[in-house]
Amino acid sequence: MSFVPLRCLLPLLLLAAATFPVKAAEMLLATDEWSPRTIPALRSKAGPDVDLIREIARRSDADLKVAQMPWGRGLASMQSGAVDVMTGLAYRDEQAKYIVYTDTPYFQCRTAFYSLRGVSQDIRGYSDLAGHQIGYVLHSAHFDRFDTDATLNKVGVPAEQTLIDMLLKRRFAVVIGTDCQFDYYIRQQGLAAVVEKAPYSPGSAVDLFLGVSKKSAWAGRIDTLNRIIRDLVDEGYVDRITREYSRAPS
């Protein structure tokens, strides 16, 4: 039996590695229709959060896949490990049981109440919310007083566009959301003459994080994702793409 010297095999191994590159690890993103931070993958236009995760995937050598689903189903998929990551997550203790949050938020919004013009002027303080049916997106975090208040008439819906639609149909008197999302909806859908922000502001900021399912292999690479997020924030990448989308026509 003859043996090929190792020095002869090495060039062949290097050639094979170059010819058959190692496949990038897949990263499955769950996202809902949450403009402007996310826009459905079926549209040609992306969105700041989608652009962000694409850049994270590029820098981490990941093969990014996007799965569009309602917000609540996305969280359930994170819990089961069916998807790897979600963006636009506010930190919540109950979700931290199955989600690893990056240590740096990549964006910040503010909580606000919206209503039809005229009606909105009635909401000047927290106590003015009583007696109104208030729409909110299921599984979203707003601010503790509101989130834990069982005396208010709150109705959860799957998505923010549903809130807008039901507000226009007067199914809700008031809706709650974050200004970076709702202000975009109002501007892009030409609703400034119809829908406005209520005078009452809870003054609460909502930090947005990238979250990784604890059942995902990416949870083991959280240090890498933390470093990439910090770099993107320090570089001004997120602010830049957000400004670009806020200027973009619908």
SEFIMI-276775 format. One record per residue: x, y, z of N, C-alpha, C, O in turn; chain; residue number from 1. Coordinates in steps of 0.001 Angstrom, whole numbers. Example, Ala and Ser with C-alpha at 12.3 -4.5 7.8 and 13.67 -1.06 7.14 Angstrom:
2
NUSE      n_px      n_py      n_pz     ca_px     ca_py     ca_pz      c_px      c_py      c_pz      o_px      o_py      o_pz   tortor   mido
NUSE     13190     -5690      7800     12300     -4500      7800     13200     -3300      7800     14236     -3319      8465        A      1
NUSE     12850     -2250      7080     13670     -1060      7140     12900        30      7870     13409      1138      8039        A      2
END
This chain:
250
NUSE      n_px      n_py      n_pz     ca_px     ca_py     ca_pz      c_px      c_py      c_pz      o_px      o_py      o_pz   tortor   mido
NUSE       867     -1200         0         0         0         0       893      1237         0      1837      1332       785        A      1
NUSE       586      2187      -893      1392      3402      -960       673      4548      -252      -557      4603      -240        A      2
NUSE      1436      5449       330       887      6583      1055      1288      7875       362      2410      8001      -129        A      3
NUSE       361      8841       322       669     10152      -248      1217     11028       861       564     11167      1895        A      4
NUSE      2374     11618       697      2947     12478      1730      1994     13614      2088      1271     14128      1234        A      5
NUSE      2006     14001      3384      1120     15062      3869      1352     16359      3116       407     17107      2864        A      6
NUSE      2623     16640      2746      2919     17889      2049      2256     17928       677      2022     19001       120        A      7
NUSE      1952     16732       131      1263     16680     -1161      -245     16815      -998      -934     17313     -1889        A      8
NUSE      -758     16362       160     -2199     16431       406     -2651     17844       741     -3776     18229       423        A      9
NUSE     -1776     18623      1386     -2169     19943      1864     -2706     20845       759     -3755     21460       948        A     10
NUSE     -2030     20951      -393     -2586     21797     -1457     -3954     21311     -1928     -4819     22115     -2272        A     11
NUSE     -4146     19986     -1941     -5442     19443     -2360     -6541     19814     -1367     -7663     20132     -1762        A     12
NUSE     -6208     19770       -65     -7190     20128       963     -7553     21599       875     -8718     21970      1026        A     13
NUSE     -6548     22440       630     -6811     23866       491     -7673     24156      -726     -8562     25007      -681        A     14
NUSE     -7403     23434     -1829     -8196     23596     -3045     -9632     23170     -2801    -10561     23829     -3266        A     15
NUSE     -9825     22072     -2076    -11184     21597     -1779    -11927     22597      -924    -13117     22835     -1127        A     16
NUSE    -11221     23192        43    -11873     24176       918    -12305     25398       123    -13362     25972       385        A     17
NUSE    -11486     25798      -850    -11832     26959     -1670    -12966     26645     -2628    -13787     27509     -2936        A     18
NUSE    -13009     25391     -3105    -14039     24993     -4069    -15377     24753     -3385    -16430     25057     -3945        A     19
NUSE    -15334     24208     -2175    -16557     23904     -1429    -16542     24663      -108    -16243     24079       933        A     20
NUSE    -16863     25968      -134    -16806     26770      1086    -17811     26281      2119    -18858     25728      1779        A     21
NUSE    -17470     26495      3392    -18369     26116      4475    -19628     26978      4410    -19543     28198      4275        A     22
NUSE    -20770     26355      4505    -22030     27082      4420    -22212     27972      5641    -21970     27548      6771        A     23
NUSE    -22644     29214      5405    -22864     30131      6516    -23994     29617      7397    -24930     28976      6921        A     24
NUSE    -23889     29908      8682    -24939     29503      9615    -26216     30272      9294    -26165     31477      9050        A     25
NUSE    -27350     29595      9289    -28621     30249      8985    -29095     31047     10190    -28971     30602     11331        A     26
NUSE    -29635     32219      9927    -30246     33061     10956    -31662     33381     10496    -31851     34089      9507        A     27
NUSE    -32652     32864     11207    -34050     33071     10829    -34646     34186     11676    -34739     34076     12898        A     28
NUSE    -35046     35259     11007    -35631     36434     11655    -37148     36367     11585    -37712     36166     10509        A     29
NUSE    -37814     36535     12726    -39267     36676     12751    -39590     38157     12772    -39075     38889     13617        A     30
NUSE    -40433     38610     11858    -40805     40019     11820    -42268     40150     11441    -42800     39350     10672        A     31
NUSE    -42908     41169     11990    -44298     41436     11613    -44323     42671     10731    -43278     43228     10394        A     32
NUSE    -45524     43095     10358    -45673     44291      9517    -45707     45496     10436    -46778     45976     10808        A     33
NUSE    -44522     45985     10803    -44413     47038     11804    -43582     48166     11243    -42404     48311     11571        A     34
NUSE    -44213     48980     10379    -43500     50084      9757    -43279     51179     10802    -44079     51290     11731        A     35
NUSE    -42217     51996     10685    -41241     51899      9612    -40072     50976      9941    -39204     50748      9099        A     36
NUSE    -40047     50447     11159    -38872     49681     11550    -38800     48365     10805    -37706     47862     10547        A     37
NUSE    -39954     47791     10452    -39945     46601      9611    -41015     46731      8552    -42069     47323      8782        A     38
NUSE    -40736     46175      7397    -41690     46165      6292    -41659     44762      5718    -40582     44179      5593        A     39
NUSE    -42825     44193      5358    -42871     42797      4935    -41838     42424      3888    -41537     43203      2983        A     40
NUSE    -41307     41237      4026    -40272     40759      3102    -40812     40611      1685    -40041     40569       726        A     41
NUSE    -42147     40530      1548    -42728     40351       221    -42670     41628      -605    -42816     41588     -1826        A     42
NUSE    -42454     42772        64    -42354     44022      -675    -40915     44255     -1110    -39978     43723      -516        A     43
NUSE    -40755     45055     -2156    -39410     45328     -2637    -38669     46233     -1673    -37444     46163     -1571        A     44
NUSE    -39400     47083      -965    -38789     47979         0    -38520     47219      1283    -39306     46354      1669        A     45
NUSE    -37430     47527      1942    -37126     46867      3212    -37586     47765      4345    -38745     48180      4366        A     46
NUSE    -36728     48069      5267    -37048     48913      6399    -35831     48958      7296    -34955     48102      7174        A     47
NUSE    -35745     49936      8203    -34548     50062      9037    -34179     48801      9793    -33006     48430      9837        A     48
NUSE    -35167     48130     10395    -34835     46925     11155    -34356     45804     10244    -33448     45053     10600        A     49
NUSE    -34968     45690      9065    -34535     44651      8129    -33130     44962      7613    -32292     44069      7497        A     50
NUSE    -32882     46234      7306    -31537     46622      6888    -30531     46362      8003    -29411     45916      7754        A     51
NUSE    -30946     46645      9230    -30060     46412     10377    -29694     44940     10502    -28521     44597     10645        A     52
NUSE    -30698     44070     10448    -30420     42647     10645    -29637     42083      9460    -28843     41156      9624        A     53
NUSE    -29857     42636      8275    -29052     42208      7129    -27582     42550      7350    -26698     41756      7025        A     54
NUSE    -27323     43735      7904    -25943     44137      8166    -25339     43290      9285    -24166     42922      9224        A     55
NUSE    -26135     42983     10300    -25666     42094     11372    -25332     40721     10797    -24307     40131     11139        A     56
NUSE    -26197     40217      9925    -25955     38913      9304    -24687     38942      8461    -23903     37993      8473        A     57
NUSE    -24492     40034      7732    -23292     40142      6897    -22033     40112      7754    -21063     39427      7431        A     58
NUSE    -22063     40869      8852    -20874     40969      9696    -20638     39703     10533    -19533     39474     11025        A     59
NUSE    -21673     38895     10686    -21508     37664     11471    -21454     36424     10581    -21473     35296     11074        A     60
NUSE    -21385     36644      9256    -21292     35534      8297    -22525     34630      8358    -22398     33407      8302        A     61
NUSE    -23688     35210      8470    -24920     34428      8582    -25685     34440      7266    -25600     35386      6483        A     62
NUSE    -26423     33381      7047    -27332     33278      5910    -28715     33662      6429    -29407     32844      7034        A     63
NUSE    -29116     34921      6186    -30341     35456      6770    -31579     34996      6013    -31631     35068      4785        A     64
NUSE    -32573     34521      6758    -33891     34208      6232    -34908     35028      7019    -34739     35235      8221        A     65
NUSE    -35962     35497      6353    -36967     36329      7000    -38315     35628      6966    -38783     35222      5902        A     66
NUSE    -38936     35487      8122    -40270     34883      8229    -41231     35934      8770    -41086     36389      9905        A     67
NUSE    -42214     36321      7954    -43191     37314      8398    -44308     36619      9161    -44864     35626      8693        A     68
NUSE    -44634     37146     10339    -45696     36566     11170    -46160     37612     12168    -45431     38568     12436        A     69
NUSE    -47365     37454     12730    -47826     38390     13751    -46870     38425     14940    -46155     37458     15204        A     70
NUSE    -46867     39544     15649    -45937     39766     16748    -46014     38646     17794    -44985     38118     18217        A     71
NUSE    -47223     38289     18206    -47384     37250     19218    -46860     35903     18766    -46261     35171     19555        A     72
NUSE    -47082     35564     17492    -46580     34290     16973    -45056     34312     16896    -44402     33287     17090        A     73
NUSE    -44495     35489     16612    -43047     35604     16597    -42451     35309     17967    -41446     34607     18077        A     74
NUSE    -43076     35848     19009    -42594     35589     20366    -42740     34110     20721    -41854     33527     21347        A     75
NUSE    -43860     33508     20319    -44054     32073     20574    -43001     31252     19834    -42527     30238     20345        A     76
NUSE    -42642     31688     18640    -41619     30988     17859    -40242     31152     18485    -39413     30245     18409        A     77
NUSE    -39995     32300     19100    -38747     32488     19837    -38701     31553     21041    -37654     30991     21362        A     78
NUSE    -39838     31393     21698    -39894     30537     22882    -39645     29074     22521    -38978     28350     23260        A     79
NUSE    -40183     28648     21384    -40027     27250     20971    -38692     26997     20270    -38268     25850     20127        A     80
NUSE    -38034     28072     19833    -36790     27922     19081    -37006     27737     17597    -36073     27393     16872        A     81
NUSE    -38244     27963     17124    -38537     27820     15697    -37880     28916     14874    -37606     28717     13690        A     82
NUSE    -37621     30083     15484    -36884     31166     14833    -35710     31540     15727    -35664     31180     16903        A     83
NUSE    -34767     32265     15150    -33543     32603     15884    -33587     33967     16548    -33207     34107     17710        A     84
NUSE    -34053     34981     15811    -33939     36353     16312    -35193     37162     16008    -35967     36842     15106        A     85
NUSE    -35365     38231     16802    -36373     39256     16536    -35745     40607     16826    -34885     40729     17699        A     86
NUSE    -36179     41618     16090    -35771     42995     16370    -36959     43734     16970    -38064     43197     17046        A     87
NUSE    -36719     44978     17396    -37803     45810     17914    -38349     45349     19248    -39503     45625     19573        A     88
NUSE    -37530     44644     20032    -37986     44099     21305    -37690     45048     22452    -36553     45485     22625        A     89
NUSE    -38719     45369     23242    -38509     46052     24514    -38246     44980     25567    -38830     43898     25516        A     90
NUSE    -37380     45277     26504    -37041     44267     27512    -38235     44008     28429    -38855     44939     28945        A     91
NUSE    -38543     42730     28618    -39570     42312     29569    -39070     41072     30294    -38534     40152     29678        A     92
NUSE    -39254     41060     31619    -38761     39936     32424    -39337     38608     31956    -38629     37602     31907        A     93
NUSE    -40621     38605     31611    -41256     37341     31216    -40670     36808     29912    -40571     35596     29720        A     94
NUSE    -40282     37715     29017    -39689     37281     27750    -38216     36926     27916    -37668     36150     27133        A     95
NUSE    -37579     37492     28931    -36160     37184     29178    -35974     35744     29638    -34844     35260     29702        A     96
NUSE    -37067     35053     29960    -36969     33641     30333    -36586     32778     29126    -36005     31704     29284        A     97
NUSE    -36915     33254     27922    -36593     32465     26727    -35874     33275     25648    -35585     32756     24570        A     98
NUSE    -35584     34553     25939    -34878     35409     24990    -33622     35970     25635    -33653     36427     26778        A     99
NUSE    -32517     35934     24900    -31303     36632     25313    -31293     37977     24593    -31273     38026     23364        A    100
NUSE    -31307     39064     25355    -31278     40397     24767    -29829     40854     24579    -28965     40569     25409        A    101
NUSE    -29580     41557     23491    -28263     42158     23346    -28093     43213     24435    -29074     43780     24916        A    102
NUSE    -26844     43473     24821    -26626     44363     25958    -26743     45842     25610    -26722     46689     26504        A    103
NUSE    -26865     46164     24325    -26985     47558     23890    -28245     47738     23056    -28422     47041     22057        A    104
NUSE    -29133     48665     23448    -30283     48950     22577    -29801     49660     21322    -28844     50433     21363        A    105
NUSE    -30472     49392     20205    -30035     50014     18955    -30904     51198     18565    -30572     51936     17637        A    106
NUSE    -32023     51384     19273    -32902     52509     18952    -33780     52796     20158    -33925     51958     21048        A    107
NUSE    -34362     53983     20179    -35240     54349     21283    -36456     55100     20744    -36326     56025     19943        A    108
NUSE    -37629     54689     21195    -38875     55368     20854    -39505     55896     22141    -39010     55631     23237        A    109
NUSE    -40597     56641     22002    -41321     57133     23175    -42773     56680     23071    -43364     56663     21991        A    110
NUSE    -43327     56317     24215    -44725     55882     24263    -45652     57083     24088    -45404     58152     24645        A    111
NUSE    -46715     56904     23316    -47666     57990     23084    -49061     57418     22877    -49226     56265     22478        A    112
NUSE    -50060     58248     23155    -51459     57906     22899    -51932     58702     21687    -51555     59859     21505        A    113
NUSE    -52762     58067     20864    -53277     58701     19653    -54790     58545     19608    -55352     57576     20119        A    114
NUSE    -55423     59510     18991    -56874     59456     18816    -57248     60305     17605    -56396     60943     16987        A    115
NUSE    -58527     60300     17284    -59001     61159     16204    -58930     62608     16657    -59049     62902     17847        A    116
NUSE    -58738     63498     15717    -58668     64920     16060    -59957     65348     16762    -61062     64974     16367        A    117
NUSE    -59779     66131     17800    -60919     66555     18611    -61019     65695     19848    -60998     66211     20966        A    118
NUSE    -61128     64388     19667    -61203     63455     20795    -59892     63454     21569    -59891     63334     22794        A    119
NUSE    -58781     63587     20860    -57466     63505     21493    -57275     64561     22572    -56526     64343     23525        A    120
NUSE    -57942     65702     22434    -57782     66778     23409    -58374     66431     24774    -58115     67113     25766        A    121
NUSE    -59163     65374     24813    -59733     64928     26093    -58722     64149     26925    -58938     63932     28118        A    122
NUSE    -57621     63727     26308    -56632     62898     27014    -55465     63791     27433    -54463     63908     26728        A    123
NUSE    -55625     64419     28605    -54608     65348     29096    -53864     64810     30314    -52886     65410     30761        A    124
NUSE    -54320     63690     30847    -53663     63069     31989    -54014     61603     32031    -54905     61158     31307        A    125
NUSE    -53326     60837     32868    -53569     59400     32925    -55006     59089     33299    -55602     58153     32765        A    126
NUSE    -55571     59876     34222    -56935     59610     34681    -57956     59765     33558    -59051     59209     33639        A    127
NUSE    -57609     60517     32509    -58533     60725     31385    -58693     59474     30520    -59581     59422     29668        A    128
NUSE    -57846     58473     30730    -57974     57233     29970    -59162     56400     30426    -59694     55596     29661        A    129
NUSE    -59574     56591     31664    -60704     55837     32207    -61965     56159     31417    -62222     57313     31076        A    130
NUSE    -62747     55121     31131    -63985     55313     30387    -63828     55196     28894    -64822     55174     28169        A    131
NUSE    -62596     55121     28413    -62341     54962     26983    -61871     53530     26699    -61190     52918     27521        A    132
NUSE    -62240     53012     25540    -61702     51736     25102    -60365     52014     24410    -60292     52785     23453        A    133
NUSE    -59331     51381     24909    -57978     51686     24461    -57404     50486     23710    -57352     49379     24246        A    134
NUSE    -56981     50705     22494    -56378     49636     21702    -54872     49585     21883    -54216     50619     22011        A    135
NUSE    -54329     48378     21892    -52882     48205     21998    -52483     46930     21263    -53326     46073     20996        A    136
NUSE    -51214     46806     20942    -50720     45600     20278    -50394     44557     21338    -49669     44829     22295        A    137
NUSE    -50930     43380     21157    -50704     42289     22105    -49219     42024     22317    -48425     42086     21379        A    138
NUSE    -48858     41726     23561    -47499     41338     23950    -46496     42485     23836    -45287     42253     23856        A    139
NUSE    -46989     43722     23717    -46093     44871     23650    -45920     45469     25047    -46833     45423     25871        A    140
NUSE    -44735     46029     25299    -44466     46718     26561    -44545     48221     26326    -43936     48738     25389        A    141
NUSE    -45297     48926     27177    -45461     50373     27031    -44859     51100     28231    -43755     51638     28140        A    142
NUSE    -45577     51119     29358    -44993     51593     30613    -45748     50898     31741    -46921     50552     31601        A    143
NUSE    -45058     50701     32856    -45540     49809     33904    -46948     50140     34378    -47780     49244     34519        A    144
NUSE    -47219     51400     34621    -48534     51765     35154    -49646     51318     34220    -50658     50774     34662        A    145
NUSE    -49454     51550     32933    -50461     51152     31954    -50494     49637     31788    -51568     49038     31769        A    146
NUSE    -49333     49022     31669    -49259     47573     31405    -49902     46760     32514    -50470     45700     32250        A    147
NUSE    -49823     47237     33758    -50339     46468     34901    -51701     46937     35383    -52241     46375     36336        A    148
NUSE    -52269     47956     34743    -53548     48518     35186    -54712     47663     34671    -55026     47669     33481        A    149
NUSE    -55335     46938     35584    -56456     46063     35213    -57785     46799     35219    -58807     46209     34868        A    150
NUSE    -57806     48058     35604    -59065     48817     35663    -59404     49457     34321    -60561     49803     34079        A    151
NUSE    -58414     49618     33448    -58660     50252     32156    -59312     49261     31185    -59113     48049     31280        A    152
NUSE    -60085     49804     30260    -60728     48988     29223    -59763     48879     28040    -59810     49678     27104        A    153
NUSE    -58886     47871     28105    -57846     47687     27093    -58187     46492     26207    -58615     45445     26693        A    154
NUSE    -57990     46665     24898    -58266     45594     23939    -57023     45387     23085    -56561     46316     22424        A    155
NUSE    -56482     44176     23097    -55281     43874     22328    -55596     43386     20923    -56557     42647     20711        A    156
NUSE    -54774     43809     19965    -54910     43382     18568    -53536     42888     18088    -52523     43164     18731        A    157
NUSE    -53497     42161     16966    -52218     41568     16532    -51183     42552     16013    -49987     42293     16148        A    158
NUSE    -51597     43685     15418    -50632     44553     14735    -51056     46006     14819    -52231     46308     15032        A    159
NUSE    -50089     46913     14649    -50361     48339     14764    -51241     48868     13634    -52024     49793     13848        A    160
NUSE    -51121     48294     12434    -52004     48732     11357    -53459     48467     11718    -54342     49241     11350        A    161
NUSE    -53710     47385     12434    -55075     47090     12900    -55557     48180     13843    -56725     48568     13798        A    162
NUSE    -54665     48682     14702    -55033     49785     15597    -55486     51006     14798    -56512     51614     15100        A    163
NUSE    -54709     51352     13778    -55048     52505     12944    -56408     52299     12283    -57253     53193     12301        A    164
NUSE    -56616     51123     11702    -57866     50837     11001    -59056     50926     11949    -60091     51492     11596        A    165
NUSE    -58916     50369     13150    -60025     50375     14104    -60260     51757     14690    -61390     52111     15027        A    166
NUSE    -59191     52539     14812    -59348     53922     15267    -60129     54734     14233    -61015     55510     14591        A    167
NUSE    -59799     54556     12954    -60498     55286     11893    -61973     54895     11816    -62819     55705     11435        A    168
NUSE    -62276     53638     12182    -63664     53165     12183    -64381     53472     13498    -65532     53085     13699        A    169
NUSE    -63672     54178     14397    -64191     54556     15712    -64502     53342     16589    -65344     53407     17484        A    170
NUSE    -63809     52239     16316    -63941     51073     17189    -63162     51296     18485    -63521     50769     19537        A    171
NUSE    -62082     52090     18390    -61322     52503     19556    -61400     54015     19671    -61403     54724     18665        A    172
NUSE    -61463     54506     20911    -61400     55951     21123    -59950     56413     21190    -59607     57517     20769        A    173
NUSE    -59103     55528     21736    -57691     55855     21941    -56856     54619     21623    -57292     53492     21855        A    174
NUSE    -55667     54832     21096    -54724     53725     20918    -53384     54151     21497    -53074     55340     21573        A    175
NUSE    -52601     53174     21901    -51280     53443     22447    -50229     52751     21581    -50435     51637     21099        A    176
NUSE    -49111     53427     21397    -48026     52854     20617    -46767     53652     20853    -46672     54396     21829        A    177
NUSE    -45802     53504     19969    -44573     54270     20064    -44532     55296     18936    -44976     55038     17818        A    178
NUSE    -43989     56461     19263    -44039     57560     18295    -43290     57253     17003    -43697     57706     15933        A    179
NUSE    -42194     56484     17087    -41438     56229     15851    -42242     55386     14869    -42034     55486     13660        A    180
NUSE    -43162     54553     15369    -44013     53774     14474    -45241     54568     14034    -45525     54673     12841        A    181
NUSE    -45972     55130     15009    -47245     55779     14678    -47060     57061     13876    -47832     57329     12955        A    182
NUSE    -46054     57850     14210    -45832     59072     13437    -45552     58743     11974    -45966     59470     11072        A    183
NUSE    -44840     57633     11751    -44569     57180     10383    -45865     56783      9682    -46112     57193      8548        A    184
NUSE    -46691     55987     10354    -47970     55581      9773    -48806     56801      9383    -49345     56878      8279        A    185
NUSE    -48898     57746     10308    -49723     58931     10063    -49210     59709      8861    -49992     60150      8018        A    186
NUSE    -47895     59876      8784    -47297     60625      7669    -47452     59878      6350    -47863     60467      5351        A    187
NUSE    -47128     58585      6336    -47135     57811      5102    -48544     57563      4563    -48736     57435      3354        A    188
NUSE    -49520     57495      5456    -50886     57202      5026    -51739     58472      4920    -52950     58396      4712        A    189
NUSE    -51103     59631      5063    -51805     60898      4893    -52917     61116      5902    -53990     61610      5557        A    190
NUSE    -52657     60744      7158    -53690     60806      8191    -53516     61977      9152    -54199     62047     10174        A    191
NUSE    -52603     62901      8831    -52302     63988      9767    -53509     64874     10061    -53591     65479     11129        A    192
NUSE    -54436     64951      9122    -55626     65778      9342    -56698     65038     10135    -57703     65630     10528        A    193
NUSE    -56485     63747     10369    -57517     62918     11008    -57073     62385     12368    -57851     62374     13322        A    194
NUSE    -55819     61945     12450    -55302     61321     13671    -54197     62194     14256    -53358     62719     13523        A    195
NUSE    -54200     62347     15581    -53149     63137     16211    -52764     62559     17566    -53487     61755     18155        A    196
NUSE    -51620     62988     18032    -51102     62560     19327    -51845     63303     20427    -52090     64505     20321        A    197
NUSE    -52200     62582     21479    -52896     63196     22612    -51936     64077     23406    -50735     63811     23428        A    198
NUSE    -52455     65137     24070    -51586     66000     24886    -50881     65241     26004    -49747     65566     26357        A    199
NUSE    -51552     64220     26570    -50932     63476     27660    -49808     62597     27137    -49986     61820     26199        A    200
NUSE    -48646     62739     27765    -47510     61882     27439    -46999     61256     28728    -46719     61969     29692        A    201
NUSE    -46872     59934     28760    -46356     59292     29968    -44867     59542     30185    -44325     59213     31240        A    202
NUSE    -44205     60126     29182    -42792     60452     29327    -41881     59245     29410    -40777     59332     29950        A    203
NUSE    -42329     58128     28885    -41535     56904     28986    -40851     56591     27661    -41470     56606     26596        A    204
NUSE    -39574     56311     27759    -38805     55910     26590    -38801     54394     26495    -38770     53701     27512        A    205
NUSE    -38831     53882     25274    -38807     52440     25034    -37542     52107     24250    -37422     52448     23073        A    206
NUSE    -36597     51436     24915    -35393     50987     24234    -35708     49736     23419    -36397     48833     23893        A    207
NUSE    -35202     49694     22201    -35415     48542     21323    -34137     47721     21218    -33052     48253     20985        A    208
NUSE    -34291     46410     21397    -33166     45491     21399    -33316     44428     20317    -34418     44151     19843        A    209
NUSE    -32187     43840     19937    -32192     42580     19200    -32283     41472     20229    -31552     41482     21220        A    210
NUSE    -33177     40512     20005    -33320     39383     20906    -33006     38080     20195    -33292     37926     19008        A    211
NUSE    -32415     37140     20927    -32043     35831     20384    -32731     34752     21207    -32686     34778     22436        A    212
NUSE    -33363     33814     20533    -33987     32691     21234    -32930     31907     21999    -31868     31602     21456        A    213
NUSE    -33214     31578     23259    -32270     30799     24056    -32085     29390     23499    -31120     28705     23841        A    214
NUSE    -33013     28955     22637    -32892     27635     22023    -32169     27685     20685    -31971     26653     20044        A    215
NUSE    -31775     28884     20262    -31060     29040     18997    -29560     28866     19215    -29027     29197     20273        A    216
NUSE    -28897     28341     18196    -27435     28242     18249    -26796     29622     18348    -25663     29753     18814        A    217
NUSE    -27524     30659     17909    -26987     32016     17958    -26883     32537     19383    -26155     33498     19633        A    218
NUSE    -27593     31924     20320    -27462     32336     21721    -26031     32114     22204    -25545     32835     23076        A    219
NUSE    -25362     31118     21637    -23971     30856     21984    -23009     31856     21376    -21826     31874     21714        A    220
NUSE    -23521     32700     20466    -22682     33717     19822    -23141     35119     20204    -22933     36073     19456        A    221
NUSE    -23770     35238     21379    -24320     36529     21786    -23226     37577     21949    -23470     38759     21706        A    222
NUSE    -22019     37167     22357    -20924     38129     22497    -20581     38766     21147    -20295     39961     21069        A    223
NUSE    -20614     37956     20091    -20365     38485     18746    -21455     39465     18336    -21165     40530     17791        A    224
NUSE    -22710     39104     18598    -23823     39987     18244    -23787     41277     19066    -24087     42354     18551        A    225
NUSE    -23419     41165     20346    -23276     42360     21180    -22239     43311     20599    -22463     44520     20531        A    226
NUSE    -21100     42759     20179    -20042     43589     19619    -20505     44271     18342    -20227     45452     18132        A    227
NUSE    -21215     43532     17482    -21688     44099     16219    -22703     45211     16467    -22641     46259     15824        A    228
NUSE    -23631     44991     17389    -24627     46026     17704    -23938     47285     18227    -24268     48395     17809        A    229
NUSE    -22977     47113     19143    -22260     48281     19678    -21540     49029     18564    -21547     50259     18527        A    230
NUSE    -20918     48281     17655    -20222     48923     16540    -21182     49702     15659    -20880     50823     15249        A    231
NUSE    -22347     49112     15361    -23312     49768     14481    -23874     51042     15117    -24089     52045     14437        A    232
NUSE    -24107     50985     16422    -24593     52179     17130    -23508     53251     17145    -23777     54418     16860        A    233
NUSE    -22277     52852     17478    -21175     53819     17542    -20890     54444     16182    -20507     55611     16095        A    234
NUSE    -21078     53667     15125    -20844     54171     13770    -21962     55091     13281    -21816     55754     12254        A    235
NUSE    -23082     55133     14013    -24229     55926     13575    -25018     55262     12476    -25815     55918     11805        A    236
NUSE    -24811     53949     12271    -25459     53226     11178    -26987     53259     11316    -27695     53540     10349        A    237
NUSE    -27488     52971     12521    -28940     52890     12715    -29587     54258     12508    -30616     54362     11839        A    238
NUSE    -28994     55301     13074    -29542     56649     12890    -29563     57027     11410    -30510     57654     10936        A    239
NUSE    -28527     56646     10695    -28436     57004      9275    -29527     56333      8452    -30185     56993      7647        A    240
NUSE    -29730     55020      8643    -30740     54352      7827    -32145     54763      8255    -33063     54775      7436        A    241
NUSE    -32321     55103      9543    -33630     55576      9996    -33972     56902      9332    -35104     57105      8894        A    242
NUSE    -32996     57809      9257    -33240     59095      8586    -33557     58885      7108    -34420     59564      6551        A    243
NUSE    -32865     57954      6481    -33114     57687      5065    -34537     57214      4834    -35181     57648      3880        A    244
NUSE    -35042     56332      5689    -36397     55824      5505    -37457     56869      5865    -38533     56907      5269        A    245
NUSE    -37136     57713      6846    -38115     58733      7232    -38264     59775      6147    -39297     60440      6065        A    246
NUSE    -37235     59932      5299    -37320     60883      4178    -37907     60251      2936    -38368     60941      2027        A    247
NUSE    -37883     58904      2908    -38322     58215      1686    -39826     58350      1475    -40589     58237      2434        A    248
NUSE    -40270     58588       243    -41711     58640       -23    -42321     57258       111    -41620     56253        -5        A    249
NUSE    -43608     57204       351    -44298     55912       508    -44400     55216      -835    -44946     54116      -920        A    250
END
